[in-house]
């Protein structure tokens, strides 16, 4: 099952508040919106992917509680990127100082900020090309570090702001580098 794209632009161009309201009125549907304003209806994940997402998120939350350097977000969080797209990475993290520049209303709704870090864990239904394009969109919008984890191919694509993509085959762990100071993700939870 892949994402379904719906183009309402010839009929109505949703404002940010209307898009937010659409999402609130349909909590059982996961929406994203691309830079052209087209709606994407995202399929739910399966059991394996959901479990892996949960395990990965737990590692980030534990690290962040210990360091208190920023704010962690799960896959339900939708960010308004500078290019106008509304995206929901599987894991996101923002430095506390940047998060605190937002108003309480901006923090409550779809935060108008590109995270410092994003992670995408591919599920069997994801298209590699589309997922790579989405990761590039994050980087183009100011994300400093992004990990695209592909369990099927046992590889990780690391995207860094201003640098070429690095592809790792079956790495045992990933370092948060200078973005997620001291964070190490053990990939045994992915590779099994």
Steps between C-alpha positions, in 0.01 A plus 500: 500500500650834395407860575203640309539850357192724477518831312234737631678810363267548201207513746650646818845584628502418869649757735725375779210531745263311268756221455546483877122484547469226233755292691324561834160406357639175353734362769480149354667621177867598483539794263806670361505787251770555238647837401244529215214468749394148395373281783666166565307235689759281668432131562538356850810297574501126555599324820873460429547861396288627789707301748829623352374861506405460866840355594688775314285774654564361848877528450464864396273585792733338755805681354314831490377467859859447611652785297204743504641656181178514301151377429413159346202436274331183379356413160168668580658846506451708187749780431436798270824525301630829355401386146136470613487120527353331809705188579506236773835320538508179706725668759594867523706705740543875547755681717325651801619855415340483154178345632468775759498768226153379397187645655280272713245488214771402248617225735143375548402478132731388217830660598629731224858381531731249337631254759875477561478122452257266325485122465300302246465125551381351174207262514442234232245722323731804471653593166876552533500778240215689669654454844838626376326804346327569832832476685656742250208736561577495873866584436407772249284654771778519758507162674861445607505119522268236359505120514308294246501143630412229248456164681428310178833601343678511837636845431492852636521822301639786707411847379684802636437865425747614233662159450452201265289206614695221669373143456590236760445125452378319813654740755487380859440849639448860399651805668305820557819685406501870593119527477394238757799529732588165658210310339567152357226293339564124519362357177460146634140604574459542121711221353394246763 
